[in-house]
C-alpha cells in the first residue's frame, strides 16, 4: 500500500522547518494522516497536506515518534518515524540570525 514511507529515524536541526512525505496507493484510495504517539502534535506550527507533514521552527519538545497512517475500507497500515531534534550549540555573547 505505501509507495513512500518516512525513514525510521530523522535528525533535523533545532529552529529548522522539517518536512516529511508519506504516500500510499490502493483501492479505494487510502486517506493519509499523521499522528504523534503519546503526545499531541506541535500546536500552531504543524501543517499536514496530502500526506506531507511540515513542522516549523522545530524545538527539542517537538521530538518524538510520529506515525503516518494510510486507511481505506480494506484496512489500515502505519509507518513510524522517530524525530530526534539536534540542539544547536549556544554561543555566549553572539546573536545568531539567519
N, C-alpha and C positions, 0 to 999 in steps of 0.2 A: 504494500500500500504506500509506504513512504518512498519518495523519489529523492528527497534531500532531507537528511536528519542533522540536527546540531551535533557538534563534537561533544564527547563526554566531559571534557574539561576545557574551559576558556579562561584566559588571564588578562582581561582588559585593564588598562591603566585608570587610576583614580581621576575623576573630573572629565573623563572622555565620554563620547557618545558611543554606546555599544549597540550593534545591530546583529541579529541572527535570523536566518530564514529557515523555515520548516515547510516542506512541500510534500503533498501526498496525492495519489490518484486512486480512483476506484469508481464503482458503480453501485449505487448512486454516488456522485462526487462527495467526498468527505468534507466535513466542516473542521477547520483547524482552529485550535485555541491554545493559549499559553497560560500556564498556572505556575505559581511559586509554591513549592512544598513547604508546609508548616508555617508559612508567613504570607501576609498579603503582598501584592505587587507594589513596587515603589509608587507612592502617591504623587500625582501631578508631574511626573516625568516619564511615564511609561506610555508607549503607543503600540498597538497591535493592528496591523493592516495586512490582509491577505496572507496570513501565516508568518509575517515578519514581525519580530519583536524588536523594539527600539527603547533603550533606556538612556535618558540624557543626564549629563552631569553625575556620573557614577560616583558613589561613595562606598566606603567599606561596608556600611549597613545594607547595601544592595546585593551583596554576595549571597550565595546560597544555591540550592538546587532548583532549577526551573524545568518545566516539563511541557513539551509540545504534545498535544493530543489531537489525533485525527479520528473523527467519529462519523459513521453513516449507519444505515439500517442493518448492515452486516456485522457491525461491532465497533470496537474502539482499539486503537493502537497508540502507544505512548513512546516517547523518546526523551530521556533525561539528559540534562546538561548542568554541570557544576560550574558556577561563576565564582572565580577567586579574584577579587579586585586587588590589583597591585597598588599599594600605597606609595605615593611619591615621597621622596626624601624632603624633609623640612630643612630649609637653609635659613640660618639666623641672619636677620637684618637685610634679607633680599626678598623683594616682592616679585614673584613670578607672574608674568602676564602672557597671554597668548595672542 
